[in-house]
Protein backbone atom coordinates (compact mmCIF):
# COMPACT_ATOMS: atom_id res chain seq x y z
CA UNK A 1 0.00 0.00 0.00
CA UNK A 2 2.16 2.83 -1.31
CA UNK A 3 1.74 6.15 0.41
CA UNK A 4 0.19 4.65 3.55
CA UNK A 5 2.28 5.17 6.70
CA UNK A 6 3.64 1.98 8.27
CA UNK A 7 1.82 2.50 11.61
CA UNK A 8 -1.49 2.78 9.73
CA UNK A 9 -0.75 -0.38 7.71
CA UNK A 10 0.22 -2.24 10.87
CA UNK A 11 -2.92 -1.06 12.64
CA UNK A 12 -5.08 -2.18 9.73
CA UNK A 13 -3.33 -5.55 9.44
CA UNK A 14 -3.73 -6.15 13.16
CA UNK A 15 -7.42 -5.28 12.98
CA UNK A 16 -8.00 -7.60 10.02
CA UNK A 17 -6.19 -10.44 11.79
CA UNK A 18 -8.20 -9.95 14.98
CA UNK A 19 -11.60 -9.81 13.28
CA UNK A 20 -10.93 -12.78 10.98
CA UNK A 21 -9.58 -14.72 13.96
CA UNK A 22 -12.74 -13.87 15.88
CA UNK A 23 -14.92 -15.02 12.98
CA UNK A 24 -13.06 -18.32 12.69
CA UNK A 25 -13.38 -18.97 16.43
CA UNK A 26 -17.10 -18.19 16.36
CA UNK A 27 -17.30 -20.51 13.36
CA UNK A 28 -16.26 -23.40 15.59
CA UNK A 29 -19.44 -23.24 17.70
CA UNK A 30 -21.39 -25.75 15.66
CA UNK A 31 -18.48 -28.18 15.57
CA UNK A 32 -18.13 -27.99 19.34
CA UNK A 33 -21.87 -28.63 19.62
CA UNK A 34 -21.80 -31.71 17.41
CA UNK A 35 -18.75 -33.10 19.24
CA UNK A 36 -20.44 -32.49 22.59
CA UNK A 37 -23.50 -34.46 21.49
CA UNK A 38 -21.26 -37.31 20.36
CA UNK A 39 -19.81 -37.36 23.89
CA UNK A 40 -23.29 -37.63 25.38
CA UNK A 41 -23.64 -34.07 26.68
CA UNK A 42 -27.03 -32.38 26.52
CA UNK A 43 -27.75 -28.88 25.26
CA UNK A 44 -28.41 -27.46 28.78
CA UNK A 45 -25.15 -28.98 30.06
CA UNK A 46 -23.20 -27.65 27.11
CA UNK A 47 -24.53 -24.11 27.35
CA UNK A 48 -24.55 -23.89 31.15
CA UNK A 49 -20.82 -24.54 31.35
CA UNK A 50 -20.07 -22.52 28.23
CA UNK A 51 -21.61 -19.34 29.58
CA UNK A 52 -20.50 -19.87 33.19
CA UNK A 53 -16.82 -20.28 32.31
CA UNK A 54 -16.96 -17.56 29.66
CA UNK A 55 -18.51 -15.16 32.17
CA UNK A 56 -15.67 -15.76 34.63
CA UNK A 57 -13.04 -15.20 31.94
CA UNK A 58 -14.75 -12.08 30.61
CA UNK A 59 -14.98 -10.57 34.10
CA UNK A 60 -11.25 -11.25 34.51
CA UNK A 61 -10.63 -9.52 31.17
CA UNK A 62 -12.73 -6.57 32.29
CA UNK A 63 -10.66 -6.32 35.47
CA UNK A 64 -7.36 -6.54 33.58
CA UNK A 65 -8.43 -3.84 31.13
CA UNK A 66 -9.78 -1.77 34.03
CA UNK A 67 -13.22 -1.44 32.58
CA UNK A 68 -15.78 -0.25 35.07
CA UNK A 69 -19.05 -1.97 35.81
CA UNK A 70 -21.96 -1.21 33.48
CA UNK A 71 -24.20 1.63 34.71
CA UNK A 72 -26.94 0.45 37.04
CA UNK A 73 -29.59 1.78 34.66
CA UNK A 74 -28.36 -0.68 31.99
CA UNK A 75 -28.31 -3.83 34.13
CA UNK A 76 -31.91 -4.85 33.47
CA UNK A 77 -31.43 -4.44 29.74
CA UNK A 78 -28.18 -6.42 29.76
CA UNK A 79 -29.88 -9.15 31.79
CA UNK A 80 -32.64 -9.32 29.17
CA UNK A 81 -30.06 -9.54 26.38
CA UNK A 82 -28.34 -12.46 28.10
CA UNK A 83 -31.20 -14.22 29.85
CA UNK A 84 -33.67 -13.98 26.98
CA UNK A 85 -31.84 -13.03 23.78
CA UNK A 86 -28.66 -15.06 24.10
CA UNK A 87 -30.45 -17.98 25.75
CA UNK A 88 -33.14 -18.05 23.06
CA UNK A 89 -30.66 -17.78 20.20
CA UNK A 90 -28.34 -20.45 21.57
CA UNK A 91 -31.25 -22.78 22.37
CA UNK A 92 -32.52 -22.60 18.79
CA UNK A 93 -29.06 -22.86 17.22
CA UNK A 94 -27.82 -25.83 19.22
CA UNK A 95 -31.17 -27.60 19.00
CA UNK A 96 -31.00 -27.25 15.22
CA UNK A 97 -27.73 -29.19 15.27
CA UNK A 98 -29.69 -32.29 16.30
CA UNK A 99 -31.49 -32.21 12.95
CA UNK A 100 -29.29 -30.55 10.31
CA UNK A 101 -25.56 -30.25 9.56
CA UNK A 102 -23.34 -27.55 11.04
CA UNK A 103 -22.86 -25.90 7.66
CA UNK A 104 -26.61 -25.52 7.08
CA UNK A 105 -27.21 -24.20 10.59
CA UNK A 106 -24.43 -21.64 10.27
CA UNK A 107 -25.63 -20.40 6.88
CA UNK A 108 -29.22 -20.06 8.10
CA UNK A 109 -28.05 -18.10 11.15
CA UNK A 110 -26.13 -15.75 8.90
CA UNK A 111 -29.32 -14.44 7.34
CA UNK A 112 -29.52 -12.25 10.46
CA UNK A 113 -27.95 -9.09 8.91
CA UNK A 114 -30.79 -8.92 6.40
CA UNK A 115 -33.39 -9.70 9.09
CA UNK A 116 -31.95 -6.85 11.16
CA UNK A 117 -32.26 -4.54 8.15
CA UNK A 118 -35.91 -5.46 7.59
CA UNK A 119 -36.80 -5.16 11.28
CA UNK A 120 -35.02 -1.81 11.56
CA UNK A 121 -37.05 -0.59 8.59
CA UNK A 122 -40.32 -1.78 10.11
CA UNK A 123 -39.70 -0.84 13.74
CA UNK A 124 -37.46 2.21 13.53
CA UNK A 125 -38.56 3.50 10.11
CA UNK A 126 -35.06 3.38 8.68
CA UNK A 127 -34.97 3.96 4.92
CA UNK A 128 -34.67 0.81 2.80
CA UNK A 129 -33.07 1.96 -0.46
CA UNK A 130 -31.94 -0.09 -3.45
CA UNK A 131 -28.78 -1.39 -1.79
CA UNK A 132 -30.77 -2.94 1.04
CA UNK A 133 -33.36 -4.30 -1.39
CA UNK A 134 -30.62 -6.04 -3.41
CA UNK A 135 -29.19 -7.49 -0.18
CA UNK A 136 -32.61 -8.79 0.86
CA UNK A 137 -33.15 -10.45 -2.53
CA UNK A 138 -29.71 -12.07 -2.46
CA UNK A 139 -30.29 -13.36 1.08
CA UNK A 140 -33.74 -14.72 0.15
CA UNK A 141 -32.36 -16.59 -2.88
CA UNK A 142 -29.48 -17.92 -0.79
CA UNK A 143 -31.77 -19.09 2.01
CA UNK A 144 -34.05 -20.88 -0.46
CA UNK A 145 -31.07 -22.68 -1.99
CA UNK A 146 -29.72 -23.72 1.43
CA UNK A 147 -33.16 -24.92 2.55
CA UNK A 148 -33.88 -26.73 -0.73
CA UNK A 149 -30.57 -28.56 -0.47
CA UNK A 150 -31.55 -29.97 2.93
CA UNK A 151 -35.31 -30.56 2.76
CA UNK A 152 -34.91 -33.98 1.18
CA UNK A 153 -32.36 -35.14 3.76
CA UNK A 154 -33.26 -33.38 7.00
CA UNK A 155 -36.24 -32.67 9.18
CA UNK A 156 -37.93 -29.32 8.50
CA UNK A 157 -37.72 -28.77 12.26
CA UNK A 158 -33.99 -28.17 11.90
CA UNK A 159 -34.58 -25.55 9.20
CA UNK A 160 -37.18 -23.81 11.37
CA UNK A 161 -34.85 -23.82 14.38
CA UNK A 162 -31.97 -22.42 12.30
CA UNK A 163 -34.12 -19.57 11.02
CA UNK A 164 -35.50 -19.00 14.53
CA UNK A 165 -31.93 -18.61 15.75
CA UNK A 166 -31.39 -15.88 13.13
CA UNK A 167 -34.64 -14.13 14.07
CA UNK A 168 -33.90 -14.13 17.81
CA UNK A 169 -30.33 -12.96 17.21
CA UNK A 170 -31.66 -10.13 15.07
CA UNK A 171 -33.84 -8.96 17.93
CA UNK A 172 -30.85 -9.25 20.26
CA UNK A 173 -28.79 -7.00 17.97
CA UNK A 174 -31.52 -4.39 17.57
CA UNK A 175 -32.08 -4.27 21.33
CA UNK A 176 -28.35 -4.01 21.94
CA UNK A 177 -27.93 -1.24 19.35
CA UNK A 178 -30.11 0.96 21.53
CA UNK A 179 -28.67 -0.15 24.87
CA UNK A 180 -24.92 -0.72 24.45
CA UNK A 181 -23.49 2.60 23.18
CA UNK A 182 -21.49 4.23 25.97
CA UNK A 183 -21.25 1.05 28.07
CA UNK A 184 -17.80 -0.59 28.55
CA UNK A 185 -17.92 -3.45 26.00
CA UNK A 186 -16.09 -6.18 27.92
CA UNK A 187 -17.97 -5.70 31.18
CA UNK A 188 -21.24 -5.42 29.25
CA UNK A 189 -20.52 -8.73 27.50
CA UNK A 190 -19.53 -10.29 30.83
CA UNK A 191 -22.87 -9.20 32.30
CA UNK A 192 -24.74 -10.67 29.33
CA UNK A 193 -22.85 -13.96 29.65
CA UNK A 194 -23.55 -14.05 33.39
CA UNK A 195 -27.28 -13.66 32.81
CA UNK A 196 -27.21 -16.42 30.19
CA UNK A 197 -25.25 -18.67 32.55
CA UNK A 198 -27.77 -18.14 35.35
CA UNK A 199 -30.74 -18.99 33.13
CA UNK A 200 -29.14 -22.03 31.50
CA UNK A 201 -27.79 -23.33 34.82
CA UNK A 202 -31.18 -22.88 36.45
CA UNK A 203 -32.89 -24.76 33.64
CA UNK A 204 -30.27 -27.52 33.70
CA UNK A 205 -30.61 -27.90 37.47
CA UNK A 206 -34.42 -27.94 37.29
CA UNK A 207 -34.36 -30.69 34.66
CA UNK A 208 -31.63 -32.75 36.34
CA UNK A 209 -29.03 -32.02 33.66
CA UNK A 210 -26.54 -29.81 35.49
CA UNK A 211 -24.32 -32.60 36.81
CA UNK A 212 -21.82 -33.90 34.28
CA UNK A 213 -20.14 -37.30 34.43
CA UNK A 214 -16.68 -35.82 33.95
CA UNK A 215 -14.13 -37.40 31.65
CA UNK A 216 -10.97 -35.80 30.24
CA UNK A 217 -12.55 -35.48 26.80
CA UNK A 218 -15.70 -33.82 28.16
CA UNK A 219 -13.71 -31.42 30.34
CA UNK A 220 -11.44 -30.49 27.43
CA UNK A 221 -14.37 -29.94 25.09
CA UNK A 222 -16.30 -27.72 27.50
CA UNK A 223 -13.18 -25.70 28.29
CA UNK A 224 -12.39 -25.30 24.60
CA UNK A 225 -15.98 -24.34 23.87
CA UNK A 226 -15.91 -21.56 26.47
CA UNK A 227 -12.42 -20.30 25.59
CA UNK A 228 -12.12 -20.80 21.82
CA UNK A 229 -15.79 -20.57 20.94
CA UNK A 230 -16.76 -17.68 23.20
CA UNK A 231 -14.17 -15.72 25.20
CA UNK A 232 -11.40 -15.34 22.61
CA UNK A 233 -13.68 -14.32 19.71
CA UNK A 234 -15.56 -11.80 21.84
CA UNK A 235 -12.36 -10.09 22.97
CA UNK A 236 -10.61 -10.18 19.60
CA UNK A 237 -13.65 -8.77 17.84
CA UNK A 238 -13.88 -5.88 20.30
CA UNK A 239 -10.18 -5.12 19.74
CA UNK A 240 -10.49 -5.44 15.97
CA UNK A 241 -13.58 -3.26 15.91
CA UNK A 242 -11.65 -0.46 17.57
CA UNK A 243 -8.92 -0.69 14.93
CA UNK A 244 -11.08 -1.08 11.81
CA UNK A 245 -14.46 0.45 12.55
CA UNK A 246 -17.91 -1.12 12.24
CA UNK A 247 -18.29 -1.48 8.47
CA UNK A 248 -14.98 -3.26 7.71
CA UNK A 249 -15.37 -5.43 10.80
CA UNK A 250 -18.86 -6.49 9.73
CA UNK A 251 -17.69 -7.42 6.24
CA UNK A 252 -14.75 -9.45 7.56
CA UNK A 253 -17.13 -11.25 9.94
CA UNK A 254 -18.55 -13.04 6.89
CA UNK A 255 -15.62 -15.41 7.38
CA UNK A 256 -17.65 -16.94 10.23
CA UNK A 257 -20.08 -19.10 8.22
CA UNK A 258 -17.34 -19.91 5.72
CA UNK A 259 -15.13 -21.17 8.54
CA UNK A 260 -18.08 -23.13 9.98
CA UNK A 261 -18.52 -24.94 6.68
CA UNK A 262 -14.79 -25.64 6.35
CA UNK A 263 -14.41 -26.89 9.93
CA UNK A 264 -17.48 -29.11 9.58
CA UNK A 265 -16.00 -30.72 6.47
CA UNK A 266 -12.51 -31.14 7.96
CA UNK A 267 -13.40 -32.20 11.51
CA UNK A 268 -16.85 -33.79 11.24
CA UNK A 269 -16.59 -35.12 7.70
CA UNK A 270 -19.79 -33.41 6.58
CA UNK A 271 -20.45 -33.95 2.89
CA UNK A 272 -20.09 -31.02 0.54
CA UNK A 273 -23.32 -29.92 -1.16
CA UNK A 274 -22.79 -27.65 -4.19
CA UNK A 275 -26.32 -26.21 -4.11
CA UNK A 276 -26.00 -25.44 -0.41
CA UNK A 277 -22.66 -23.73 -0.95
CA UNK A 278 -24.12 -21.70 -3.81
CA UNK A 279 -26.82 -20.57 -1.40
CA UNK A 280 -24.15 -19.71 1.13
CA UNK A 281 -22.38 -17.59 -1.47
CA UNK A 282 -25.62 -15.65 -2.06
CA UNK A 283 -26.06 -15.09 1.68
CA UNK A 284 -22.48 -13.89 2.12
CA UNK A 285 -22.87 -11.63 -0.92
CA UNK A 286 -25.93 -10.05 0.67
CA UNK A 287 -23.91 -9.20 3.77
CA UNK A 288 -21.07 -7.69 1.73
CA UNK A 289 -23.58 -5.60 -0.27
CA UNK A 290 -25.32 -4.52 2.91
CA UNK A 291 -22.22 -3.61 4.88
CA UNK A 292 -20.26 -2.18 1.96
CA UNK A 293 -22.85 0.44 1.07
C-alpha positions as CSV (number, residue, x, y, z in Angstrom):
1,X,0.0,0.0,0.0
2,X,2.2,2.8,-1.3
3,X,1.7,6.1,0.4
4,X,0.2,4.7,3.5
5,X,2.3,5.2,6.7
6,X,3.6,2.0,8.3
7,X,1.8,2.5,11.6
8,X,-1.5,2.8,9.7
9,X,-0.8,-0.4,7.7
10,X,0.2,-2.2,10.9
11,X,-2.9,-1.1,12.6
12,X,-5.1,-2.2,9.7
13,X,-3.3,-5.5,9.4
14,X,-3.7,-6.1,13.2
15,X,-7.4,-5.3,13.0
16,X,-8.0,-7.6,10.0
17,X,-6.2,-10.4,11.8
18,X,-8.2,-9.9,15.0
19,X,-11.6,-9.8,13.3
20,X,-10.9,-12.8,11.0
21,X,-9.6,-14.7,14.0
22,X,-12.7,-13.9,15.9
23,X,-14.9,-15.0,13.0
24,X,-13.1,-18.3,12.7
25,X,-13.4,-19.0,16.4
26,X,-17.1,-18.2,16.4
27,X,-17.3,-20.5,13.4
28,X,-16.3,-23.4,15.6
29,X,-19.4,-23.2,17.7
30,X,-21.4,-25.8,15.7
31,X,-18.5,-28.2,15.6
32,X,-18.1,-28.0,19.3
33,X,-21.9,-28.6,19.6
34,X,-21.8,-31.7,17.4
35,X,-18.8,-33.1,19.2
36,X,-20.4,-32.5,22.6
37,X,-23.5,-34.5,21.5
38,X,-21.3,-37.3,20.4
39,X,-19.8,-37.4,23.9
40,X,-23.3,-37.6,25.4
41,X,-23.6,-34.1,26.7
42,X,-27.0,-32.4,26.5
43,X,-27.8,-28.9,25.3
44,X,-28.4,-27.5,28.8
45,X,-25.2,-29.0,30.1
46,X,-23.2,-27.7,27.1
47,X,-24.5,-24.1,27.3
48,X,-24.6,-23.9,31.2
49,X,-20.8,-24.5,31.4
50,X,-20.1,-22.5,28.2
51,X,-21.6,-19.3,29.6
52,X,-20.5,-19.9,33.2
53,X,-16.8,-20.3,32.3
54,X,-17.0,-17.6,29.7
55,X,-18.5,-15.2,32.2
56,X,-15.7,-15.8,34.6
57,X,-13.0,-15.2,31.9
58,X,-14.8,-12.1,30.6
59,X,-15.0,-10.6,34.1
60,X,-11.2,-11.2,34.5
61,X,-10.6,-9.5,31.2
62,X,-12.7,-6.6,32.3
63,X,-10.7,-6.3,35.5
64,X,-7.4,-6.5,33.6
65,X,-8.4,-3.8,31.1
66,X,-9.8,-1.8,34.0
67,X,-13.2,-1.4,32.6
68,X,-15.8,-0.3,35.1
69,X,-19.0,-2.0,35.8
70,X,-22.0,-1.2,33.5
71,X,-24.2,1.6,34.7
72,X,-26.9,0.5,37.0
73,X,-29.6,1.8,34.7
74,X,-28.4,-0.7,32.0
75,X,-28.3,-3.8,34.1
76,X,-31.9,-4.9,33.5
77,X,-31.4,-4.4,29.7
78,X,-28.2,-6.4,29.8
79,X,-29.9,-9.2,31.8
80,X,-32.6,-9.3,29.2
81,X,-30.1,-9.5,26.4
82,X,-28.3,-12.5,28.1
83,X,-31.2,-14.2,29.9
84,X,-33.7,-14.0,27.0
85,X,-31.8,-13.0,23.8
86,X,-28.7,-15.1,24.1
87,X,-30.4,-18.0,25.7
88,X,-33.1,-18.0,23.1
89,X,-30.7,-17.8,20.2
90,X,-28.3,-20.5,21.6
91,X,-31.3,-22.8,22.4
92,X,-32.5,-22.6,18.8
93,X,-29.1,-22.9,17.2
94,X,-27.8,-25.8,19.2
95,X,-31.2,-27.6,19.0
96,X,-31.0,-27.2,15.2
97,X,-27.7,-29.2,15.3
98,X,-29.7,-32.3,16.3
99,X,-31.5,-32.2,13.0
100,X,-29.3,-30.5,10.3
101,X,-25.6,-30.3,9.6
102,X,-23.3,-27.6,11.0
103,X,-22.9,-25.9,7.7
104,X,-26.6,-25.5,7.1
105,X,-27.2,-24.2,10.6
106,X,-24.4,-21.6,10.3
107,X,-25.6,-20.4,6.9
108,X,-29.2,-20.1,8.1
109,X,-28.1,-18.1,11.1
110,X,-26.1,-15.8,8.9
111,X,-29.3,-14.4,7.3
112,X,-29.5,-12.3,10.5
113,X,-28.0,-9.1,8.9
114,X,-30.8,-8.9,6.4
115,X,-33.4,-9.7,9.1
116,X,-31.9,-6.9,11.2
117,X,-32.3,-4.5,8.2
118,X,-35.9,-5.5,7.6
119,X,-36.8,-5.2,11.3
120,X,-35.0,-1.8,11.6
121,X,-37.1,-0.6,8.6
122,X,-40.3,-1.8,10.1
123,X,-39.7,-0.8,13.7
124,X,-37.5,2.2,13.5
125,X,-38.6,3.5,10.1
126,X,-35.1,3.4,8.7
127,X,-35.0,4.0,4.9
128,X,-34.7,0.8,2.8
129,X,-33.1,2.0,-0.5
130,X,-31.9,-0.1,-3.4
131,X,-28.8,-1.4,-1.8
132,X,-30.8,-2.9,1.0
133,X,-33.4,-4.3,-1.4
134,X,-30.6,-6.0,-3.4
135,X,-29.2,-7.5,-0.2
136,X,-32.6,-8.8,0.9
137,X,-33.2,-10.4,-2.5
138,X,-29.7,-12.1,-2.5
139,X,-30.3,-13.4,1.1
140,X,-33.7,-14.7,0.1
141,X,-32.4,-16.6,-2.9
142,X,-29.5,-17.9,-0.8
143,X,-31.8,-19.1,2.0
144,X,-34.0,-20.9,-0.5
145,X,-31.1,-22.7,-2.0
146,X,-29.7,-23.7,1.4
147,X,-33.2,-24.9,2.5
148,X,-33.9,-26.7,-0.7
149,X,-30.6,-28.6,-0.5
150,X,-31.6,-30.0,2.9
151,X,-35.3,-30.6,2.8
152,X,-34.9,-34.0,1.2
153,X,-32.4,-35.1,3.8
154,X,-33.3,-33.4,7.0
155,X,-36.2,-32.7,9.2
156,X,-37.9,-29.3,8.5
157,X,-37.7,-28.8,12.3
158,X,-34.0,-28.2,11.9
159,X,-34.6,-25.5,9.2
160,X,-37.2,-23.8,11.4
161,X,-34.8,-23.8,14.4
162,X,-32.0,-22.4,12.3
163,X,-34.1,-19.6,11.0
164,X,-35.5,-19.0,14.5
165,X,-31.9,-18.6,15.7
166,X,-31.4,-15.9,13.1
167,X,-34.6,-14.1,14.1
168,X,-33.9,-14.1,17.8
169,X,-30.3,-13.0,17.2
170,X,-31.7,-10.1,15.1
171,X,-33.8,-9.0,17.9
172,X,-30.8,-9.3,20.3
173,X,-28.8,-7.0,18.0
174,X,-31.5,-4.4,17.6
175,X,-32.1,-4.3,21.3
176,X,-28.3,-4.0,21.9
177,X,-27.9,-1.2,19.4
178,X,-30.1,1.0,21.5
179,X,-28.7,-0.1,24.9
180,X,-24.9,-0.7,24.4
181,X,-23.5,2.6,23.2
182,X,-21.5,4.2,26.0
183,X,-21.2,1.0,28.1
184,X,-17.8,-0.6,28.6
185,X,-17.9,-3.4,26.0
186,X,-16.1,-6.2,27.9
187,X,-18.0,-5.7,31.2
188,X,-21.2,-5.4,29.2
189,X,-20.5,-8.7,27.5
190,X,-19.5,-10.3,30.8
191,X,-22.9,-9.2,32.3
192,X,-24.7,-10.7,29.3
193,X,-22.8,-14.0,29.6
194,X,-23.5,-14.0,33.4
195,X,-27.3,-13.7,32.8
196,X,-27.2,-16.4,30.2
197,X,-25.3,-18.7,32.5
198,X,-27.8,-18.1,35.4
199,X,-30.7,-19.0,33.1
200,X,-29.1,-22.0,31.5
201,X,-27.8,-23.3,34.8
202,X,-31.2,-22.9,36.5
203,X,-32.9,-24.8,33.6
204,X,-30.3,-27.5,33.7
205,X,-30.6,-27.9,37.5
206,X,-34.4,-27.9,37.3
207,X,-34.4,-30.7,34.7
208,X,-31.6,-32.8,36.3
209,X,-29.0,-32.0,33.7
210,X,-26.5,-29.8,35.5
211,X,-24.3,-32.6,36.8
212,X,-21.8,-33.9,34.3
213,X,-20.1,-37.3,34.4
214,X,-16.7,-35.8,34.0
215,X,-14.1,-37.4,31.7
216,X,-11.0,-35.8,30.2
217,X,-12.6,-35.5,26.8
218,X,-15.7,-33.8,28.2
219,X,-13.7,-31.4,30.3
220,X,-11.4,-30.5,27.4
221,X,-14.4,-29.9,25.1
222,X,-16.3,-27.7,27.5
223,X,-13.2,-25.7,28.3
224,X,-12.4,-25.3,24.6
225,X,-16.0,-24.3,23.9
226,X,-15.9,-21.6,26.5
227,X,-12.4,-20.3,25.6
228,X,-12.1,-20.8,21.8
229,X,-15.8,-20.6,20.9
230,X,-16.8,-17.7,23.2
231,X,-14.2,-15.7,25.2
232,X,-11.4,-15.3,22.6
233,X,-13.7,-14.3,19.7
234,X,-15.6,-11.8,21.8
235,X,-12.4,-10.1,23.0
236,X,-10.6,-10.2,19.6
237,X,-13.7,-8.8,17.8
238,X,-13.9,-5.9,20.3
239,X,-10.2,-5.1,19.7
240,X,-10.5,-5.4,16.0
241,X,-13.6,-3.3,15.9
242,X,-11.6,-0.5,17.6
243,X,-8.9,-0.7,14.9
244,X,-11.1,-1.1,11.8
245,X,-14.5,0.5,12.5
246,X,-17.9,-1.1,12.2
247,X,-18.3,-1.5,8.5
248,X,-15.0,-3.3,7.7
249,X,-15.4,-5.4,10.8
250,X,-18.9,-6.5,9.7
251,X,-17.7,-7.4,6.2
252,X,-14.8,-9.4,7.6
253,X,-17.1,-11.2,9.9
254,X,-18.5,-13.0,6.9
255,X,-15.6,-15.4,7.4
256,X,-17.6,-16.9,10.2
257,X,-20.1,-19.1,8.2
258,X,-17.3,-19.9,5.7
259,X,-15.1,-21.2,8.5
260,X,-18.1,-23.1,10.0
261,X,-18.5,-24.9,6.7
262,X,-14.8,-25.6,6.3
263,X,-14.4,-26.9,9.9
264,X,-17.5,-29.1,9.6
265,X,-16.0,-30.7,6.5
266,X,-12.5,-31.1,8.0
267,X,-13.4,-32.2,11.5
268,X,-16.8,-33.8,11.2
269,X,-16.6,-35.1,7.7
270,X,-19.8,-33.4,6.6
271,X,-20.5,-34.0,2.9
272,X,-20.1,-31.0,0.5
273,X,-23.3,-29.9,-1.2
274,X,-22.8,-27.6,-4.2
275,X,-26.3,-26.2,-4.1
276,X,-26.0,-25.4,-0.4
277,X,-22.7,-23.7,-0.9
278,X,-24.1,-21.7,-3.8
279,X,-26.8,-20.6,-1.4
280,X,-24.1,-19.7,1.1
281,X,-22.4,-17.6,-1.5
282,X,-25.6,-15.6,-2.1
283,X,-26.1,-15.1,1.7
284,X,-22.5,-13.9,2.1
285,X,-22.9,-11.6,-0.9
286,X,-25.9,-10.1,0.7
287,X,-23.9,-9.2,3.8
288,X,-21.1,-7.7,1.7
289,X,-23.6,-5.6,-0.3
290,X,-25.3,-4.5,2.9
291,X,-22.2,-3.6,4.9
292,X,-20.3,-2.2,2.0
293,X,-22.8,0.4,1.1
